[in-house]
């Protein structure tokens, strides 16, 4: 009997040392974090974490995450703890309730965004039988690709109301000074000057994407052009020839373009003659121009370019480069799109953007950052007060 007891004890010790479980562990009983008198179980963590990864197309066993899974788990449990801390504070401060009016306003805001997006995008589907339906289909598909729907967005917006109220209450007294704004402005001017003066392409790209600009580098100017366009199917054919894998096919592209350009040469020359005779360039552009961009509010000042810009076709850029002063106009410039008559309309003034032009936006950005920092610090203080414990080894 004594030998049997010793043997059983030895087997149990070996099993424990080897991490082998003779009794299954219930994840609902395993605590991975404590926040005051509240807990997060391993089962709760595993479920939430799996849903989080699934939203990005992964699982806990995905090979791509093998080297990072420990760090990702740690970050996620930190977020769950923060969420629990904030939830307790919402209840404590009486901010956890959502009124019918608040719910309706939040849903209306999402609906307004959705309808505005459809209306804006519908312009890109003007050739479709039902532009709005095509735009709606695109937006719905876009939302689906991000794992959400319009109804889910509404639900998320409603659910964020209590946290937004908590954030507003915590950060109500946060401000930034005029000195802070001015110092940040000076810093941004120097940063932009160094970056954009060395890379005009980056400057134009940033400007086109709506990035706030604090410094305009030297060397940029605006051009407008009257495009006498080839039919779209001919443009597509030329593009296909140039893109072919067979060099002998590519070599036929120029001849095909010349053939098609001949059909619009007389019209292009007629427009150029009107320009040369002193005709109003803007009116002629409006009457004969076939580039939609030239009639868009986005490019009301023209296309911003610089000498050697590689974003346009070589012939177009070379013609722009020869326009060395504002008001100069090219002759007929042939490209795969048709004939262009290009005018340099103005030079972008270089130097720092006036402080008053960017002050409001910069101040708002700094205030947002200051509020985020203040809120993060407050959540951390609440965590410290509540005696948060995280058992990372059990995740």
Residue pairs with C-beta under 8 A, 6 or more apart in sequence:
12 22
14 20
15 21
15 22
27 41
27 42
27 43
27 46
28 41
28 42
28 43
29 41
30 41
30 42
30 43
30 394
31 39
31 40
31 41
31 42
31 391
31 394
32 40
32 41
32 42
32 45
32 77
32 390
32 391
32 394
32 395
33 39
33 40
33 45
33 77
33 80
33 81
33 84
33 388
33 389
33 390
33 391
34 40
34 387
34 388
34 389
35 81
35 84
35 85
35 88
35 383
35 386
35 388
36 88
36 386
36 387
38 84
38 88
40 77
40 80
40 81
40 84
42 394
42 395
45 76
45 77
45 80
45 395
48 76
48 80
49 60
49 73
49 76
50 59
50 60
52 76
53 59
53 60
53 62
53 65
55 147
58 64
58 65
60 69
65 72
73 392
73 395
74 392
74 395
77 390
77 392
77 395
78 390
81 383
81 388
81 390
82 379
82 383
85 379
85 382
85 383
85 386
85 388
86 163
86 166
86 379
86 382
87 96
88 386
89 95
89 166
89 382
90 96
90 162
90 163
90 166
93 166
93 169
95 162
95 165
95 166
95 169
96 162
97 162
98 158
98 161
98 162
102 158
102 161
103 158
103 161
106 154
106 157
106 158
106 160
106 161
107 154
107 157
107 158
109 157
110 150
110 153
110 154
110 157
111 154
114 139
114 150
117 135
117 139
118 132
118 135
118 136
118 139
119 132
119 135
121 135
121 138
121 139
122 131
122 132
122 134
122 135
123 131
124 135
125 131
125 134
125 135
125 138
128 134
140 149
140 150
143 149
143 150
143 153
148 156
167 371
167 375
170 374
170 375
170 378
171 371
171 374
171 375
174 367
174 370
174 371
174 374
175 367
175 370
176 363
176 366
176 367
176 370
180 366
181 359
181 362
181 363
181 366
182 355
184 362
184 366
185 214
185 355
185 358
185 359
185 362
188 214
188 362
189 214
189 215
189 352
189 353
191 214
192 213
192 214
192 215
193 215
193 217
193 352
195 202
195 203
196 202
196 203
196 206
196 213
196 215
196 216
196 217
197 215
197 217
197 218
200 217
200 219
200 220
200 306
200 309
201 309
201 310
201 311
203 213
203 216
203 217
203 220
204 220
204 304
204 305
204 306
204 309
204 311
206 213
207 213
207 304
208 304
212 358
212 361
212 362
213 353
214 352
214 353
214 358
215 351
215 352
215 353
216 348
216 349
216 350
216 351
216 353
217 350
218 350
219 306
219 307
219 350
220 304
220 305
220 306
220 347
220 348
220 350
221 304
221 305
221 306
221 323
221 326
221 344
221 346
221 347
221 348
222 301
222 302
222 303
222 304
222 305
222 344
222 345
222 346
222 347
222 348
223 302
223 303
223 305
223 320
223 323
223 342
223 343
223 344
223 345
224 281
224 282
224 285
224 294
224 302
224 303
224 342
224 343
224 345
225 285
225 289
225 291
225 294
225 303
225 316
225 333
225 340
225 341
225 342
225 343
226 271
226 275
226 281
226 284
226 285
226 288
226 289
226 294
226 340
226 341
227 289
227 290
227 291
227 294
227 337
227 338
227 339
227 340
228 264
228 267
228 268
228 271
228 288
228 290
228 338
228 339
228 340
228 341
229 235
229 264
229 290
229 291
229 337
229 338
230 238
230 260
230 261
230 264
230 336
230 337
230 338
231 260
234 260
235 336
235 337
235 338
237 256
238 253
238 256
238 257
238 260
238 336
239 336
241 249
241 250
241 252
241 253
241 256
242 250
242 253
242 336
244 250
253 336
257 334
257 336
261 334
261 338
261 339
264 338
264 339
265 332
265 339
267 288
268 332
268 338
268 339
268 341
269 332
271 284
271 288
271 341
272 331
272 332
272 341
274 284
275 281
275 284
275 329
275 341
275 343
276 329
281 329
281 343
285 294
286 295
289 295
290 338
293 299
293 303
294 302
301 345
301 346
302 345
302 346
304 348
305 311
305 312
305 317
305 320
307 320
307 321
308 317
308 321
309 317
309 320
310 317
312 320
313 335
313 336
313 337
315 333
315 334
315 335
316 333
316 335
316 340
316 342
319 330
319 333
319 340
319 342
320 330
320 342
320 344
322 328
322 330
323 329
323 330
323 342
323 343
323 344
324 344
325 344
326 344
326 345
326 346
326 347
327 343
327 344
327 345
328 343
328 344
329 341
329 342
329 343
329 344
330 340
330 341
330 342
330 343
331 341
332 339
332 340
332 341
333 339
333 340
333 341
333 342
334 340
